[in-house]
Amino acid sequence: MGDLSSYPPVAAFLDERFEELGQRTRMIVGCCLFGHDRWMALHGREAEVGRARRKRRLQAIDDLLSSIGGVGVLVYADLPGELLTPHEIDWTTDIPRMSRIDNVWSQLTLSAVFASLAWLQHSGVSVGAVNLYYDRRDLTAAHRTQFENILRQILPETAKEARTEYSTLFKADARELRFDTIRGVKKPVSWALADAFQCGTDLAHHFCAQASAVIERGSDGRTLVRDHTKVVSAMASKFRQGSDETS
């Protein structure tokens, strides 16, 4: 591996949202990525998004991504009822206990991060250190550990394999890709100015809130849209099968 400082670090900010759409419940995860140092210097511009009128907010997000050099990835899924059962507990060989909705959250959040970095890799943008900040969520210790392990171990290996096996599709160098920071971010208190990390997750929040317009528009410019309904539907089928076997 070469010098780990070869590529500037990236900051990725995540938030999620649920929307009721008639008979469906849609879960949305937004991921906004920037050069870390550039975001730290210019994050104050995020306030312009919050000040924009609702009908102008998506344009304000587009303008911010363009002016700071960021990208936004929106992943969504229409959830079947099995994934929304209150107080349902799931488990895996690595995670003895987690709420089902936390399980769905981690699946979609990981999908958003994978899609974001794959998009950069496909575009020929080589990434070294990634610092990931998400709207704080109270996961179990085992769930949080496994969530971070997937990011720190499996995602970089997947990127390297993609570069080796599909070099014409994934053009960027993935040898230095790694996660340095993975941290939940608290919302700012009412009397304090938001810091750079809170501004980032707030931007992801506004991006999620524009989901209907983003999905209708489709992938465009610096924004990418991915429908993961089939992925979570397969998860629901697995839960149904498990319930049938234990009944």
NORUR-V106910 format. One record per residue. N is the residue number from 1. RES is the residue in one letter. PHI is phi as a letter, one per 20 degrees, with the letter a starting at -180 (999 if undefined). Layout:
n->N res->RES phi->PHI
n->N res->RES phi->PHI
This chain:
n->1 res->M phi->999
n->2 res->G phi->e
n->3 res->D phi->g
n->4 res->L phi->f
n->5 res->S phi->e
n->6 res->S phi->f
n->7 res->Y phi->d
n->8 res->P phi->f
n->9 res->P phi->f
n->10 res->V phi->d
n->11 res->A phi->d
n->12 res->A phi->d
n->13 res->F phi->c
n->14 res->L phi->c
n->15 res->D phi->b
n->16 res->E phi->c
n->17 res->R phi->b
n->18 res->F phi->d
n->19 res->E phi->c
n->20 res->E phi->e
n->21 res->L phi->c
n->22 res->G phi->m
n->23 res->Q phi->e
n->24 res->R phi->d
n->25 res->T phi->d
n->26 res->R phi->d
n->27 res->M phi->d
n->28 res->I phi->c
n->29 res->V phi->c
n->30 res->G phi->d
n->31 res->C phi->c
n->32 res->C phi->d
n->33 res->L phi->c
n->34 res->F phi->b
n->35 res->G phi->f
n->36 res->H phi->g
n->37 res->D phi->f
n->38 res->R phi->f
n->39 res->W phi->f
n->40 res->M phi->g
n->41 res->A phi->e
n->42 res->L phi->c
n->43 res->H phi->f
n->44 res->G phi->g
n->45 res->R phi->f
n->46 res->E phi->g
n->47 res->A phi->g
n->48 res->E phi->f
n->49 res->V phi->f
n->50 res->G phi->f
n->51 res->R phi->e
n->52 res->A phi->f
n->53 res->R phi->f
n->54 res->R phi->g
n->55 res->K phi->f
n->56 res->R phi->d
n->57 res->R phi->f
n->58 res->L phi->f
n->59 res->Q phi->f
n->60 res->A phi->f
n->61 res->I phi->f
n->62 res->D phi->g
n->63 res->D phi->f
n->64 res->L phi->f
n->65 res->L phi->g
n->66 res->S phi->f
n->67 res->S phi->f
n->68 res->I phi->e
n->69 res->G phi->n
n->70 res->G phi->d
n->71 res->V phi->c
n->72 res->G phi->c
n->73 res->V phi->c
n->74 res->L phi->d
n->75 res->V phi->d
n->76 res->Y phi->b
n->77 res->A phi->b
n->78 res->D phi->e
n->79 res->L phi->e
n->80 res->P phi->f
n->81 res->G phi->g
n->82 res->E phi->f
n->83 res->L phi->e
n->84 res->L phi->d
n->85 res->T phi->f
n->86 res->P phi->f
n->87 res->H phi->m
n->88 res->E phi->f
n->89 res->I phi->d
n->90 res->D phi->d
n->91 res->W phi->b
n->92 res->T phi->c
n->93 res->T phi->f
n->94 res->D phi->e
n->95 res->I phi->c
n->96 res->P phi->f
n->97 res->R phi->b
n->98 res->M phi->b
n->99 res->S phi->f
n->100 res->R phi->f
n->101 res->I phi->f
n->102 res->D phi->f
n->103 res->N phi->f
n->104 res->V phi->f
n->105 res->W phi->g
n->106 res->S phi->f
n->107 res->Q phi->f
n->108 res->L phi->f
n->109 res->T phi->f
n->110 res->L phi->f
n->111 res->S phi->f
n->112 res->A phi->f
n->113 res->V phi->f
n->114 res->F phi->g
n->115 res->A phi->f
n->116 res->S phi->f
n->117 res->L phi->f
n->118 res->A phi->f
n->119 res->W phi->f
n->120 res->L phi->f
n->121 res->Q phi->f
n->122 res->H phi->f
n->123 res->S phi->e
n->124 res->G phi->n
n->125 res->V phi->e
n->126 res->S phi->e
n->127 res->V phi->c
n->128 res->G phi->d
n->129 res->A phi->f
n->130 res->V phi->d
n->131 res->N phi->d
n->132 res->L phi->d
n->133 res->Y phi->c
n->134 res->Y phi->c
n->135 res->D phi->g
n->136 res->R phi->g
n->137 res->R phi->c
n->138 res->D phi->e
n->139 res->L phi->e
n->140 res->T phi->f
n->141 res->A phi->g
n->142 res->A phi->f
n->143 res->H phi->f
n->144 res->R phi->f
n->145 res->T phi->f
n->146 res->Q phi->f
n->147 res->F phi->g
n->148 res->E phi->f
n->149 res->N phi->f
n->150 res->I phi->f
n->151 res->L phi->f
n->152 res->R phi->f
n->153 res->Q phi->d
n->154 res->I phi->f
n->155 res->L phi->f
n->156 res->P phi->f
n->157 res->E phi->f
n->158 res->T phi->f
n->159 res->A phi->f
n->160 res->K phi->f
n->161 res->E phi->f
n->162 res->A phi->f
n->163 res->R phi->f
n->164 res->T phi->f
n->165 res->E phi->e
n->166 res->Y phi->c
n->167 res->S phi->f
n->168 res->T phi->f
n->169 res->L phi->e
n->170 res->F phi->d
n->171 res->K phi->e
n->172 res->A phi->e
n->173 res->D phi->f
n->174 res->A phi->d
n->175 res->R phi->f
n->176 res->E phi->d
n->177 res->L phi->f
n->178 res->R phi->a
n->179 res->F phi->d
n->180 res->D phi->e
n->181 res->T phi->c
n->182 res->I phi->c
n->183 res->R phi->b
n->184 res->G phi->f
n->185 res->V phi->d
n->186 res->K phi->f
n->187 res->K phi->f
n->188 res->P phi->f
n->189 res->V phi->f
n->190 res->S phi->f
n->191 res->W phi->e
n->192 res->A phi->d
n->193 res->L phi->f
n->194 res->A phi->f
n->195 res->D phi->e
n->196 res->A phi->f
n->197 res->F phi->f
n->198 res->Q phi->f
n->199 res->C phi->f
n->200 res->G phi->f
n->201 res->T phi->f
n->202 res->D phi->f
n->203 res->L phi->f
n->204 res->A phi->f
n->205 res->H phi->f
n->206 res->H phi->f
n->207 res->F phi->f
n->208 res->C phi->f
n->209 res->A phi->f
n->210 res->Q phi->e
n->211 res->A phi->g
n->212 res->S phi->g
n->213 res->A phi->f
n->214 res->V phi->f
n->215 res->I phi->f
n->216 res->E phi->f
n->217 res->R phi->f
n->218 res->G phi->n
n->219 res->S phi->g
n->220 res->D phi->b
n->221 res->G phi->l
n->222 res->R phi->e
n->223 res->T phi->c
n->224 res->L phi->c
n->225 res->V phi->d
n->226 res->R phi->c
n->227 res->D phi->e
n->228 res->H phi->d
n->229 res->T phi->g
n->230 res->K phi->f
n->231 res->V phi->f
n->232 res->V phi->f
n->233 res->S phi->f
n->234 res->A phi->f
n->235 res->M phi->f
n->236 res->A phi->f
n->237 res->S phi->f
n->238 res->K phi->f
n->239 res->F phi->f
n->240 res->R phi->f
n->241 res->Q phi->f
n->242 res->G phi->f
n->243 res->S phi->f
n->244 res->D phi->f
n->245 res->E phi->f
n->246 res->T phi->e
n->247 res->S phi->e
